[in-house]
Amino acid sequence: MWSKSERKAWAELEAAADKAGGYLAPPTGPVIMEYDYRAMSRYASKKGVTSMELTDAERNMFKT
């Protein structure tokens, strides 16, 4: 059973994750970002597809 303070801390974490767009796993090694995944995801959403359905040319628009 969780204490009142633990439930409050969990609610704050949930709110922060909601505001940030979800949870992210902590990096386990050097992070090399090849694409701007957030921008790619927004683009795909506007287009009505998933980011996996984008063409290579469309994905390359988001290379960093």
C-alpha positions as CSV (number, residue, x, y, z in Angstrom):
1,M,0.0,0.0,0.0
2,W,1.3,3.4,-0.9
3,S,1.5,6.2,1.6
4,K,-0.2,9.5,0.9
5,S,3.2,11.2,0.1
6,E,4.1,8.4,-2.4
7,R,0.7,8.8,-4.1
8,K,1.2,12.5,-4.3
9,A,4.8,12.1,-5.8
10,W,3.4,9.6,-8.3
11,A,0.6,12.0,-9.3
12,E,3.2,14.8,-9.8
13,L,5.3,12.4,-12.0
14,E,2.2,11.5,-14.1
15,A,1.4,15.2,-14.6
16,A,5.0,16.0,-15.6
17,A,5.0,13.1,-18.0
18,D,1.7,14.1,-19.5
19,K,2.9,17.7,-20.0
20,A,6.1,16.4,-21.7
21,G,4.3,14.1,-24.0
22,G,5.0,10.8,-22.3
23,Y,7.7,8.9,-20.5
24,L,11.3,8.5,-21.8
25,A,13.7,5.7,-20.7
26,P,17.0,7.0,-19.3
27,P,19.9,6.5,-21.7
28,T,22.0,3.5,-21.1
29,G,25.0,4.6,-23.1
30,P,26.1,7.4,-25.4
31,V,23.1,9.0,-27.1
32,I,23.4,9.8,-30.8
33,M,20.3,11.5,-32.1
34,E,20.1,11.0,-35.9
35,Y,16.6,12.5,-36.3
36,D,14.4,15.1,-34.6
37,Y,11.9,12.4,-33.5
38,R,9.4,14.9,-32.0
39,A,9.2,17.0,-35.2
40,M,9.0,13.8,-37.2
41,S,6.1,12.5,-35.0
42,R,4.2,15.9,-35.4
43,Y,4.7,15.8,-39.1
44,A,3.4,12.2,-39.4
45,S,0.4,13.0,-37.1
46,K,-0.5,15.9,-39.3
47,K,-0.3,13.7,-42.3
48,G,-2.4,11.0,-40.6
49,V,0.2,8.3,-40.6
50,T,2.7,6.8,-38.2
51,S,6.4,7.7,-38.4
52,M,7.1,4.2,-39.6
53,E,4.9,4.9,-42.7
54,L,7.0,7.9,-43.8
55,T,9.1,7.6,-46.9
56,D,12.9,7.7,-46.6
57,A,12.9,11.1,-48.2
58,E,10.4,12.4,-45.6
59,R,12.4,10.9,-42.7
60,N,15.6,12.5,-44.1
61,M,13.9,15.9,-43.7
62,F,14.4,15.4,-40.0
63,K,18.0,14.4,-39.8
64,T,20.0,16.3,-37.3
